[in-house]
Amino acid sequence: MDVLNKVPVREQDPKVRASNFDEVCLGYNFEEARLEATRCIQCKKPKCIDGCPVSINIPGFIQHIVDGDPKAAFEEISKYSALPAVCGRVCPQEIQCEQKCIRGIKGDPVSIGKLERFAADWARENKVVPSQTSKKNNIKVAVIGAGPSGLTCAGDLAKMGYDVTIFEALHEPGGVLVYGIPEFRLPKETVVKAEIDNVKSLGVKIETNVIIGRTITIDELMEEEGYAAVFIGSGAGLPKFMGIPGENANGVFSANEYLTRSNLMKAFDVNYDTPIIAGHKVAVVGGGNVAMDAARTALRLGAEVYIVYRRGEAELPARSEEVHHAKEEGVKFLLLTNPKEVLVDDNGWVRGLRCVSMELTEADETGRRRPVEKKNSEFDLSVDTVIMALGTNPNPLITSTTKGLDTNEYLGIVTDEESGRTSKPGVFAGGDAVTGSATVILAMGAGKAAAKGIDEYLQNTLKA
């Protein structure tokens, strides 16, 4: 056995997958997972756990796979994570747990994420669900948002015995897992729905089509409906734009809208009537994971696609795996390039994107190289669709309809980082509603911390 290199993971051929929405990565089978798991040296002081935002006992679950017991591996992971099949697919392990892996010093780190996915997928296929909760204490807690942060907080609170209800604004629970991440990275029916069902099996109730701040307010939940505490995990759904000329033209989208139409509303599926402008030539502005998702979606809908990003490849914030997959599939990268204007035809539709070339300055005191325009470098890119993937801010609806809730200049809710406690007694918050757009696993970590904070708050309140 080659202990220095990872066991390769099977994937769809790039030429085939570029025209379908089936999952790209096929994961490990039992033999492959067990072989990869034996590469773990079971460190006495495992640094990989320190790199995990939800502190999974990584050596523990991997040893169960070595022992040929994926059920025990899943049960070990489930003590810490409500969404293991999701995290095994979309978590940036390469800059978290795997980056800390000792194996990575003289070879490849252990494929922790792929092993987590294997255990979770095995459990789903064999109808294994998380262990049941402790005795109910009849204390009601409301969770706003059925995304990664809310689901994690709700699951942990339910395990502690609380009576938890999640209020979700959309018609399906899952948050960014259902509206943001494409099917080819995260299958909705088989993976996301099953993980949500596991959370519900703990006793968590989910009410959809409830817009907090419109249908009901946080103050009403606490004062009239009897909720002793509230967790805000509403995410960040307010897209950012550049503010350049022509940005309001027909054919300019936020990545949020574009991906929501395709993912949640199934525009990619011929059996659905959801309209989407696929475009013939599409420019996606941005370099993060959302930009890669939008670009790879547009490609599958038949477009020629360009990623337009003002820094270089080394600065791309997207996962290296997603960049690699995008390139394999045929997405073209225009790096060190910045849009200046959306060109518009006489009918108000996009006809091109005026760009300038950029160069990076020497690193400043923070170590970051700043992009600056090159002189006389302007050029026009012939496209008919532009997708802005520049990040998102929290929607101000909840904070503007809740008394005594402090926010920062970016509309994020101000919290105590360790517990998620806000300025309003009994109200906690976490995830993108606090930080702006970030990763699924960081949102889950915040939900987990807030569940602990809520429990401590309520226990102290009951004693008082």
C-alpha positions in Angstrom: 0.0 0.0 0.0 1.2 3.6 -0.8 0.8 5.4 2.5 2.0 8.7 1.1 -0.8 9.2 -1.4 -4.5 9.3 -1.0 -6.7 6.6 -2.4 -8.1 8.2 -5.6 -11.7 9.2 -5.6 -13.8 8.1 -8.6 -15.4 11.0 -10.6 -17.6 11.4 -13.7 -15.6 12.0 -16.8 -15.3 15.8 -17.4 -16.7 15.7 -21.0 -19.7 13.7 -19.8 -20.5 15.6 -16.7 -20.2 19.0 -18.4 -23.6 18.4 -19.9 -25.5 16.8 -17.0 -26.4 17.7 -13.4 -25.5 14.3 -11.9 -23.1 14.4 -9.0 -19.5 14.8 -10.1 -17.7 13.0 -7.3 -18.8 9.4 -6.8 -17.1 8.9 -3.4 -15.4 5.8 -1.9 -16.8 2.3 -1.8 -16.3 0.2 1.3 -12.9 -1.2 0.2 -11.6 2.2 -0.9 -12.7 3.9 2.3 -11.2 1.2 4.5 -7.9 1.4 2.6 -7.8 5.2 2.9 -8.7 5.0 6.6 -5.7 2.8 7.3 -3.5 5.8 6.4 -4.5 7.6 9.6 -1.8 7.1 12.2 -4.2 7.8 15.2 -2.2 10.7 16.6 -2.2 10.9 20.5 -2.8 14.7 20.1 -4.8 14.9 16.9 -4.5 18.3 15.3 -7.2 17.5 12.8 -9.8 18.0 15.5 -8.5 21.5 16.2 -9.1 22.3 12.5 -12.7 21.2 12.5 -15.2 24.0 13.3 -17.5 21.4 15.0 -14.7 19.4 16.7 -15.6 16.0 15.3 -13.6 13.1 16.9 -11.9 12.4 13.5 -9.5 9.7 14.6 -12.3 8.0 16.4 -14.7 7.7 13.4 -11.8 6.8 11.1 -10.8 3.9 13.3 -14.3 2.5 13.1 -14.0 2.5 9.3 -10.6 0.6 9.7 -12.5 -1.9 11.9 -15.1 -2.4 9.2 -17.9 -0.7 11.2 -19.3 2.3 9.2 -22.4 2.3 11.5 -20.2 3.1 14.5 -18.3 5.7 12.4 -21.6 7.5 11.5 -22.8 7.4 15.1 -19.5 8.9 16.3 -19.7 11.7 13.7 -23.4 12.3 14.6 -22.4 13.3 18.2 -20.9 16.4 16.7 -22.4 17.1 13.3 -26.1 17.2 12.1 -25.1 17.2 8.4 -22.2 14.8 7.8 -23.1 13.8 4.2 -23.3 17.5 3.3 -20.0 18.4 5.0 -18.3 15.5 3.4 -19.1 17.0 0.1 -18.9 20.8 0.5 -16.7 21.5 3.5 -13.2 23.0 2.6 -11.3 20.2 4.5 -8.1 21.2 2.7 -7.9 24.4 4.7 -9.3 22.9 7.9 -9.0 19.4 9.3 -6.9 18.0 6.4 -4.5 20.9 6.6 -3.6 19.9 10.1 -3.1 16.2 9.3 0.3 14.9 10.1 0.3 12.7 7.0 0.3 15.9 4.9 3.9 16.7 6.0 5.4 14.0 3.8 2.6 13.2 1.4 -1.1 13.6 1.1 -3.2 14.2 4.2 -5.9 11.6 5.0 -9.1 12.2 2.9 -11.1 13.1 6.0 -13.9 14.6 4.1 -14.4 11.7 1.7 -14.3 9.3 4.7 -17.0 11.4 6.5 -19.1 11.3 3.3 -18.7 7.5 3.0 -19.9 6.9 6.6 -22.9 9.2 6.2 -23.8 7.8 2.8 -23.6 4.2 4.2 -25.8 5.2 7.0 -28.4 6.7 4.7 -28.4 3.7 2.3 -28.8 1.4 5.3 -31.4 3.5 7.0 -29.4 4.3 10.1 -30.5 7.4 11.9 -28.9 9.4 14.8 -29.6 8.3 18.3 -32.7 9.7 20.0 -32.7 12.7 22.3 -32.9 13.0 26.1 -36.2 13.5 27.9 -38.1 16.6 26.8 -38.2 19.5 29.1 -41.1 21.3 27.4 -39.1 24.6 27.0 -39.8 26.1 23.6 -37.0 27.5 21.5 -37.5 29.1 18.1 -34.9 28.8 15.3 -35.1 31.2 12.4 -33.8 29.7 9.1 -33.5 26.0 8.1 -30.0 26.4 6.7 -26.8 24.8 8.0 -26.6 27.1 11.1 -30.3 26.7 12.0 -30.4 22.9 11.5 -27.3 22.4 13.6 -28.6 24.6 16.4 -32.0 23.0 16.3 -30.6 19.4 16.3 -28.3 20.1 19.2 -31.0 21.7 21.3 -33.4 18.8 20.5 -30.8 16.4 21.8 -30.7 18.4 25.0 -34.5 18.0 25.4 -35.8 21.3 24.2 -39.0 21.7 22.1 -37.6 23.2 18.9 -39.4 24.8 16.0 -37.6 26.1 12.9 -39.3 28.9 10.9 -38.2 28.9 7.3 -39.1 31.7 4.8 -38.9 29.5 1.7 -41.1 26.6 0.7 -38.4 24.0 1.3 -36.0 23.7 4.3 -32.2 23.6 3.7 -31.3 27.2 3.1 -28.2 27.6 1.0 -28.0 23.8 0.7 -31.1 23.8 -1.5 -31.0 27.2 -3.2 -27.3 27.9 -3.5 -25.3 24.7 -4.1 -25.9 22.9 -7.4 -27.2 19.4 -7.8 -23.9 18.2 -9.3 -22.1 19.0 -6.0 -24.9 18.3 -3.5 -27.9 16.1 -4.6 -31.0 17.5 -3.0 -33.4 14.6 -2.8 -31.0 11.9 -1.8 -28.6 13.8 0.4 -30.0 17.1 1.7 -33.5 15.8 2.3 -32.2 12.8 4.2 -30.0 15.0 6.5 -33.0 17.2 7.2 -35.1 14.2 7.9 -32.5 13.1 10.4 -32.8 16.4 12.2 -36.6 16.1 12.2 -36.3 12.6 13.7 -34.8 14.2 16.8 -38.2 15.9 17.3 -37.5 19.2 15.6 -40.5 20.8 13.9 -40.1 22.8 10.7 -42.6 25.4 9.5 -42.0 26.7 6.0 -43.3 29.8 4.3 -42.9 31.8 7.5 -41.2 35.2 7.0 -39.9 36.5 10.3 -40.5 40.2 10.3 -43.6 39.9 8.1 -45.6 36.7 9.1 -44.6 37.1 12.7 -41.8 39.0 14.6 -39.3 37.8 17.1 -40.9 39.9 19.8 -44.3 38.2 19.1 -42.6 34.8 19.2 -41.3 35.5 22.7 -44.0 37.6 24.1 -47.1 35.9 22.6 -46.1 32.4 21.5 -44.1 31.4 24.6 -40.7 30.8 23.1 -38.1 31.2 25.9 -35.2 31.8 23.4 -34.7 32.4 19.7 -31.8 31.6 17.4 -31.4 33.7 14.3 -29.8 31.6 11.5 -31.4 33.4 8.6 -28.3 33.6 6.4 -27.2 36.3 4.1 -29.5 36.6 1.1 -28.9 40.2 0.0 -26.6 40.2 -3.0 -23.8 42.7 -3.7 -23.3 44.4 -7.0 -20.4 46.5 -8.4 -22.2 49.7 -9.1 -20.9 50.0 -12.6 -22.7 51.5 -15.6 -25.2 49.1 -17.3 -25.5 46.8 -14.3 -29.3 47.1 -14.4 -29.6 45.8 -17.9 -31.6 42.7 -18.9 -29.3 39.7 -18.7 -27.5 40.8 -15.5 -28.2 38.5 -12.6 -27.0 38.1 -9.0 -25.5 34.6 -8.5 -28.2 34.2 -5.8 -31.0 34.6 -8.3 -29.4 32.5 -11.0 -28.6 29.6 -8.7 -32.0 29.7 -6.9 -33.8 29.4 -10.2 -31.7 26.4 -11.1 -31.3 24.7 -7.8 -34.4 25.3 -5.6 -36.8 25.9 -8.6 -35.3 23.2 -10.8 -34.9 25.3 -13.9 -32.3 22.8 -15.2 -34.9 20.1 -15.2 -37.1 19.9 -18.3 -40.0 18.7 -16.1 -40.2 22.1 -14.5 -41.5 25.3 -16.0 -39.1 27.7 -14.2 -37.6 30.2 -16.6 -33.9 30.8 -16.7 -31.8 32.7 -19.2 -29.0 30.3 -20.0 -27.1 32.7 -22.3 -24.8 31.8 -25.2 -21.8 33.5 -23.7 -21.8 34.2 -20.0 -19.4 36.2 -17.8 -19.4 35.3 -14.1 -17.8 38.1 -12.1 -16.0 36.8 -8.9 -13.7 34.0 -7.8 -15.3 32.3 -4.9 -17.2 29.0 -4.6 -20.5 30.7 -5.6 -18.8 32.0 -8.8 -17.7 28.4 -9.6 -21.2 27.1 -8.9 -22.8 29.7 -11.2 -20.2 29.2 -14.0 -20.5 25.4 -13.9 -24.3 25.7 -13.9 -24.3 28.1 -16.9 -21.9 25.7 -18.7 -24.3 22.8 -18.2 -27.1 24.9 -19.5 -25.2 25.2 -22.8 -23.3 28.4 -22.5 -19.6 29.3 -23.2 -18.5 30.6 -19.8 -15.9 33.0 -18.5 -14.8 33.6 -14.9 -13.8 37.2 -14.6 -11.6 37.9 -11.5 -9.5 40.8 -10.6 -6.7 38.9 -8.9 -4.6 35.9 -10.0 -5.1 32.2 -9.6 -3.2 32.0 -6.4 -5.7 34.5 -4.9 -8.8 32.7 -6.0 -10.9 32.2 -2.8 -12.8 29.2 -4.2 -11.8 25.7 -3.2 -9.0 24.3 -5.4 -11.2 21.2 -6.1 -13.9 23.4 -7.5 -11.5 25.5 -9.7 -10.0 22.2 -10.9 -13.4 20.8 -11.8 -14.4 24.0 -13.5 -11.3 24.0 -15.7 -11.7 20.3 -16.6 -15.3 21.0 -17.7 -14.3 23.9 -20.0 -14.9 27.1 -18.0 -12.5 29.8 -19.2 -10.6 31.9 -16.6 -9.9 35.6 -17.3 -7.7 36.4 -14.3 -6.3 39.8 -13.4 -9.3 41.3 -15.1 -11.9 43.7 -13.8 -15.3 44.8 -15.3 -15.7 48.5 -15.8 -19.1 48.6 -17.6 -21.9 46.4 -18.8 -22.5 47.2 -22.5 -26.2 47.4 -23.4 -27.9 47.2 -26.8 -30.8 49.5 -27.9 -33.4 47.1 -26.4 -31.8 47.1 -23.0 -30.1 43.7 -23.1 -26.5 42.9 -22.4 -24.2 42.9 -25.5 -20.8 42.8 -23.8 -18.7 43.5 -20.8 -16.0 46.2 -20.9 -13.0 45.2 -18.8 -9.5 46.3 -17.9 -6.4 44.3 -17.1 -5.1 44.4 -13.6 -1.7 43.8 -11.9 -0.9 43.1 -8.3 1.1 45.4 -6.2 3.8 44.3 -3.8 2.4 42.7 -0.6 1.4 45.3 2.0 1.8 45.0 5.8 -1.0 42.4 5.9 0.7 40.3 3.3 -2.0 40.9 0.7 -1.3 42.1 -2.9 -3.7 44.8 -4.1 -5.0 44.7 -7.7 -4.5 48.0 -9.6 -5.5 48.8 -13.2 -3.0 48.6 -16.0 -2.9 51.7 -18.2 -4.5 51.5 -21.6 -5.6 47.9 -21.1 -9.3 48.3 -21.7 -11.0 45.6 -23.9 -14.5 44.4 -24.6 -15.7 40.8 -23.9 -18.5 39.7 -26.1 -21.1 38.2 -23.8 -24.9 38.3 -23.6 -25.3 37.4 -19.9 -23.5 38.6 -16.8 -23.7 36.9 -13.3 -22.4 38.9 -10.3 -21.0 36.5 -7.7 -19.5 39.1 -5.3 -20.8 37.9 -2.0 -23.9 38.7 0.1 -25.0 40.7 3.1 -27.7 39.8 5.7 -31.2 41.0 4.8 -32.2 43.8 7.2 -35.8 42.6 7.6 -35.4 40.7 10.8 -33.2 43.3 12.5 -35.4 46.2 11.5 -38.5 44.5 13.0 -36.9 43.4 16.3 -36.5 45.8 19.2 -33.1 46.0 20.8 -31.0 44.1 18.3 -27.7 45.6 17.5 -26.1 45.3 14.0 -22.8 46.4 12.4 -22.2 48.5 9.4 -22.7 45.5 7.1 -26.1 44.7 8.6 -24.7 41.7 10.4 -26.1 41.0 13.9 -23.6 41.8 16.7 -23.0 38.8 18.9 -20.7 37.4 21.5 -18.6 35.1 19.3 -18.3 32.3 21.8 -22.0 31.9 22.7 -23.9 33.7 19.9 -25.6 35.9 22.5 -27.0 39.2 21.0 -27.8 42.5 22.6 -31.4 41.3 23.1 -32.0 39.0 26.1 -32.9 35.5 25.0 -32.0 36.1 21.4 -28.9 34.4 19.8 -27.5 34.5 16.3 -24.9 32.8 14.1 -23.8 32.0 10.6 -24.1 34.3 7.7 -26.6 36.5 9.5 -23.7 37.5 11.6 -20.6 37.2 9.4 -22.0 37.8 5.9 -21.5 35.0 3.3 -19.1 32.3 4.6 -18.9 28.5 4.5 -21.4 25.8 5.5 -19.2 24.4 8.2 -18.5 27.8 9.8 -22.2 28.4 9.9 -22.7 25.0 11.5 -20.0 25.8 14.1 -21.8 29.0 15.0 -25.1 27.1 15.3 -23.4 24.5 17.6 -21.9 27.3 19.8 -25.2 29.1 20.0 -27.1 25.9 21.1 -24.7 25.6 24.0 -25.1 29.3 24.8 -28.9 29.0 24.7 -28.8 26.0 27.0 -26.6 27.8 29.5 -28.8 31.0 29.3 -32.0 29.0 29.9 -30.6 26.9 32.7 -29.4 30.1 34.5 -32.8 31.8 33.8 -34.7 28.8 35.3 -32.4 28.9 38.4 -33.0 32.6 38.9 
